[in-house]
Amino acid sequence: MTEAIDLKALWNESGVQAVLDSLGAELIGLAPVKKRIREIASLLVVDKVRRDLRLEAGVPSLHMSFTGNPGTGKTTVALRMAELLHTLGYSRKGHLVAVTRDDLVGQYIGHTAPKTKEVLKKAMGGVLFIDEAYYLYRPENERDYGQESIEILLQVMENQRDDLVVILAGYKDRMDTFFKSNPGMSSRIAHHIDFPDYRDDELVSIGELILEGWNYRLSPGATAVFRDYIALRREQPHFANARSVRNALDRARLRQAHRLLESDGAVDRIALQTIEAEDILQSRVMAGAIAREATA
Amino acid sequence: MMSNHNGRITQGQFSFLPDLTDAEITLQVEYGLGKGYAWSVEHTDDPHPRNTYWEMFGNPMFDLRDAAGVLMELDDCRKTFPNRYIRLMAFDSTRNTESIAMSFIVNRPKSEPGFVLERQEVDGRSLRYTTRGYAADKPEGERY
């Protein structure tokens, strides 16, 4: 067998491009993440070709860890990853089971193993997404049942690699500590992907995309105010990137509805769709900034 | 139901066929999952045909998407009770059905002695018949 294989044609045939395209269109920014996913997709396509030619290399390890601050799109990307793996035939069903510590770890001796196994059984054939995975390991309590759960996970991650893909997610620094204290876990995860924070302009685009989905839009004045809002919100505690943007827009919607009712009551289609600058200006974040300006 | 040709108990589906391989079991489980059934694993060392309720191994498995999960539980059960009868059952939760839709044996003891037909003479010359497993003479847990 020396005939050439057209990899590009196989790539197009596999339907991966469609998944990657929708990832590119619906997720703003995240360039390093997208690049890494593209690389993984390439590996899987090439691996499939190699297997057809009997160049066996074993099932590639697909367990991943997603690290990043809150609201950077870890769960959304995990969903897309499940879809991608399903398209390529590395995941039979392509569903995502999202769990946290509470779903895996039990309350008393003998409770953890059945609980973890039940979750694993549900996730078989798909992707198991463990959010805030570092909570599984609590070094301050040596009798914590989290360790038992980790051991069962490790065993299944090793022995049933073609049945299940595990994705661990969490904040960067805490995940690093988690991997340091669980070297077995770290060595079984091939892909460590770091999600960067969004820039202000990216957050504005995300906000516009969210509003588009709800059939709203920002008036030109509101866009400028929204830009200022994001810069100010970033300074405040509990800033959660895209999630904060989403919540801010939810509240802007609330104020828009209130404003429309308080005005004379006659509205048209455009007015129902438009979020004006004052809807955002009334926010607590903006009010704080205005007050500070006044005292300065 | 009670016949024991070739020293094999026949209960449930596929019991006249050679034992199913794991690949064949996977296909059957996939079929059931496709129909929306919930699988469960049960085991016993008293396979009398009137013994309808075997012991459950773990809880019934709802919300599964793939057969690998059922096979994982089955492997656990085989490891724990290598010398017992183990069956897989599929529960159909459709309103007004709500009962077992599929059931087949997936593990057997090495030797299956089968059943004896006992005849009891009662009032006059009347006969009463009953069956009893040869293995059931021994206490529970030591039968096979």
Interface residues (C-beta under 8 A of the other chain):
Chain A: R92 K93 H95 P114 K117 E118 L120 K121 K122 A123 M124 G125 G126 V156 Q160 D163 L164
Chain B: G58 N59 M61 D63 L64 R65 D66 A67 A68 G69 V70 M72 E73
